[in-house]
């Protein structure tokens, strides 16, 4: 089978040649023909020159578009080739190219999407907040997909041409999770395998662990909103209705026990809570209909 190894890169001039060379050494030992391509996301350093010098093909964006758009470009380039298997690996040296044959092996065994799980293998270093956020993502997606997942943010994965053709990436914030969710809903076979990772430079996406934590939880809420809208809006709506009902019952209790009619502002607030709750639940139904 023809293998297409794709590496997204933004200002990775210091590491890209080493990664490309390592991949070539690994793939030379395999029987499968292969192509290595670096998708340069508007780098301002010597990423392009180093990648070409190491023997990779290069496709460049005119400016920095971000990871999600780069991933879409990678898939587009893959589909324009004649390759059968797409392998995605990051350019920072976190993942070990020696694990690529293990990903390919599982594709050949019949799986459609194979994820290299850092949490099933050995992690040399990962900040506590990032580790916590990644585990939270895995827990959320395990519930949404109804399958046990340990690493849903991994940048080390392989999938078939059919997956690339049938699963469009539309989400800017959680595109790695989007592919997994859509793959499960399309009944593709998914498997995680253990991979070992190395300590790399600090993330360029987040200035601090606190910023990562905030954005991670925001994205988790986005996942629930986009893929389980009825549950997401339903729980919010029920919370409003429950609070409104409790206050309303208390007002009724006061009337029955004291005979006094009052608390007009609180009565109005109760009605507002009930109306807001019903509207939010209605939004959930509409969003769920639109999703389907």
C-alpha positions in Angstrom: 0.0 0.0 0.0 1.1 3.5 -0.8 1.8 5.6 2.3 1.5 9.3 2.6 3.3 10.9 5.6 2.3 14.4 6.2 4.0 16.9 8.6 2.4 20.3 9.4 5.1 22.9 10.2 5.3 26.5 11.4 8.8 27.8 12.1 10.2 24.3 12.7 13.5 24.9 10.9 15.5 23.5 13.9 13.7 20.2 13.9 12.1 19.5 10.6 15.2 18.0 8.8 15.7 15.6 11.7 12.1 14.5 11.6 12.0 14.0 7.8 15.3 12.1 7.9 14.1 9.8 10.7 10.9 9.1 8.8 12.8 8.2 5.7 15.1 5.8 7.6 12.0 4.1 9.1 10.1 3.9 5.8 13.1 2.6 3.9 12.9 -0.5 6.0 9.3 -1.1 4.9 8.1 -2.6 1.7 5.5 0.1 1.0 6.1 3.0 -1.3 5.8 6.3 0.5 5.8 10.1 0.1 6.8 12.6 2.8 5.2 16.0 2.5 5.7 19.1 4.8 2.8 21.5 4.8 4.4 24.8 5.7 2.0 27.1 7.4 3.5 30.4 6.5 6.9 29.9 8.3 9.2 32.9 8.4 12.3 30.8 9.2 14.2 28.2 7.2 11.6 25.5 7.5 11.0 25.1 3.8 14.7 25.0 2.9 15.5 22.4 5.6 12.5 20.2 4.7 13.5 20.2 1.0 17.2 19.6 1.8 16.1 16.5 3.9 14.1 15.2 0.9 10.5 16.1 1.6 8.0 17.6 -0.7 6.7 21.0 0.5 3.4 22.7 0.2 3.3 26.2 1.5 0.6 28.6 2.8 1.2 32.2 1.9 0.7 33.1 5.6 0.0 31.4 8.9 -3.6 29.9 8.8 -3.5 27.8 11.9 -3.6 24.0 12.6 -7.1 23.3 11.5 -6.7 24.9 8.1 -3.3 23.2 7.7 -4.9 19.8 8.5 -7.5 20.5 5.8 -4.7 21.3 3.3 -2.9 18.0 4.3 -6.0 16.0 3.6 -6.6 17.8 0.3 -3.0 17.1 -0.8 -3.4 13.5 0.2 -6.6 13.0 -1.8 -4.9 14.5 -4.8 -2.2 11.8 -4.6 -2.6 8.1 -5.3 -1.7 7.1 -1.7 -3.8 4.7 0.3 -2.8 5.5 3.8 -2.4 8.9 5.4 0.0 9.2 8.4 0.1 12.5 10.3 3.0 13.3 12.6 4.0 16.6 14.2 7.2 18.5 13.4 8.4 19.2 16.9 9.9 15.8 17.6 7.3 14.9 20.2 6.4 11.6 18.5 8.8 8.9 17.5 8.8 8.0 13.8 9.7 4.4 14.7 6.1 4.0 15.7 4.8 4.7 12.2 4.9 1.1 11.0 2.7 0.2 14.0 0.1 2.6 12.8 0.3 1.3 9.3 0.1 -2.3 10.5 -3.3 -1.6 12.1 -4.6 0.0 9.0 -3.6 -3.1 7.1 -5.4 -5.2 9.7 -8.6 -3.5 8.8 -8.9 -0.4 11.0 -9.9 2.9 9.3 -8.5 5.3 11.9 -5.6 4.5 14.2 -4.6 6.9 17.0 -1.2 6.9 18.6 -2.1 7.3 22.3 0.5 8.9 24.5 -1.3 7.8 27.6 -1.1 4.1 26.7 2.7 4.5 26.1 5.4 6.4 27.8 5.3 10.2 28.2 8.7 11.7 28.9 7.2 15.1 29.9 3.8 16.8 29.8 2.7 19.7 32.0 0.1 18.9 34.7 -2.6 21.2 33.3 -2.1 19.9 29.7 -2.3 16.3 31.0 -5.4 17.1 32.9 -7.0 18.8 29.9 -6.2 15.9 27.5 -7.7 13.4 29.9 -10.8 15.5 30.2 -11.1 15.6 26.4 -10.7 11.8 26.3 -13.4 11.4 28.9 -15.9 13.6 27.1 -15.3 11.9 23.7 -15.5 8.5 25.3 -19.0 9.3 26.5 -20.0 10.9 23.1 -18.6 8.0 21.0 -19.5 5.3 23.5 -16.0 3.8 23.1 -13.0 3.8 25.5 -10.5 6.5 24.3 -7.4 7.7 26.2 -5.9 10.3 23.9 -8.2 12.3 21.5 -5.8 15.3 21.0 -3.0 13.2 19.6 -1.3 14.6 16.5 0.0 11.1 15.6 -2.6 9.2 13.7 -3.2 7.2 10.5 -6.3 6.7 8.4 -7.5 5.4 5.1 -8.4 7.3 2.0 -12.1 6.5 2.7 -11.9 8.3 6.0 -10.3 11.4 4.3 -13.0 11.4 1.6 -16.0 10.9 3.9 -15.1 13.1 6.9 -14.9 16.8 6.2 -13.2 18.9 8.8 -15.3 21.9 9.6 -14.4 22.8 13.2 -11.6 25.3 13.8 -11.1 24.6 17.5 -11.5 20.8 17.9 -10.7 19.4 14.5 -8.8 16.3 16.0 -11.8 15.4 18.1 -14.2 16.2 15.2 -12.6 13.5 13.1 -12.9 10.9 15.8 -16.6 11.8 16.5 -17.5 11.8 12.8 -15.6 8.5 12.2 -17.6 6.7 15.0 -20.9 8.0 13.6 -19.9 6.8 10.1 -19.2 3.4 11.7 -15.5 3.4 10.8 -13.3 1.1 12.8 -11.1 2.9 15.3 -8.2 1.7 17.4 -5.7 3.3 19.8 -2.1 2.0 20.0 0.6 3.0 22.5 3.2 5.4 21.4 6.2 6.9 23.3 6.8 10.6 23.3 9.7 12.9 23.9 10.0 16.2 25.7 9.9 19.1 23.3 9.8 22.9 23.3 7.1 24.8 25.1 3.8 25.0 23.2 3.3 28.0 20.9 -0.4 27.8 21.1 -0.7 28.8 24.8 1.1 31.3 26.9 0.5 29.4 30.2 -1.0 26.3 31.7 -3.8 28.4 33.0 -4.7 29.7 29.4 -4.6 26.1 28.2 -7.0 25.0 30.9 -9.5 27.7 30.1 -9.4 27.0 26.4 -9.6 23.3 26.9 -12.8 23.5 28.9 -14.3 26.1 26.5 -13.6 23.6 23.7 -15.1 20.8 25.7 -18.3 22.8 26.0 -18.1 23.5 22.2 -17.9 19.8 21.6 -21.0 19.1 23.7 -22.8 22.0 22.1 -22.0 20.9 18.5 -22.4 17.2 18.8 -25.0 16.7 21.6 -27.0 20.0 21.4 -30.2 18.5 22.9 -28.4 17.4 26.0 -26.3 20.6 26.2 -29.2 23.0 25.9 -31.6 20.6 27.7 -29.5 20.6 30.9 -29.2 24.4 30.9 -32.9 24.8 30.2 -33.9 22.3 32.9 -31.7 24.1 35.4 -33.6 27.4 34.8 -36.9 25.6 35.0 -35.9 23.8 38.2 -34.9 27.1 39.9 -38.0 28.8 38.7 -40.2 25.9 40.0 -38.5 26.0 43.4 -39.1 29.7 43.8 -42.6 29.4 42.5 -43.4 26.6 45.0 -42.0 28.7 47.8 -44.3 31.6 46.8 -47.3 29.2 46.7 -46.3 27.9 50.1 -46.2 31.4 51.5 -49.7 32.1 50.1 -51.2 28.9 51.5 -49.6 29.4 55.0 -50.0 33.1 55.4 -52.7 34.1 52.9 -50.5 37.0 51.8 -50.1 37.9 48.2 -46.9 39.8 47.5 -43.3 39.4 46.3 -44.2 40.7 42.9 -40.6 41.1 41.7 -39.8 37.5 42.8 -43.0 36.3 41.0 -41.9 38.0 37.8 -38.4 36.6 38.2 -39.9 33.1 38.5 -41.9 33.5 35.3 -38.8 34.7 33.5 -36.8 31.7 34.7 -39.5 29.3 33.4 -39.7 31.1 30.0 -35.9 31.2 29.6 -35.7 27.5 30.4 -38.4 26.6 27.9 -36.7 28.7 25.2 -33.3 27.2 25.8 -34.7 23.7 25.6 -36.4 24.7 22.3 -33.0 25.9 21.0 -31.7 22.5 21.9 -34.4 20.8 19.8 -33.8 23.1 16.8 -30.0 22.6 17.0 -30.5 18.8 17.2 -32.7 18.9 14.2 -30.2 21.0 12.3 -27.3 18.7 13.3 -29.2 15.7 11.9 
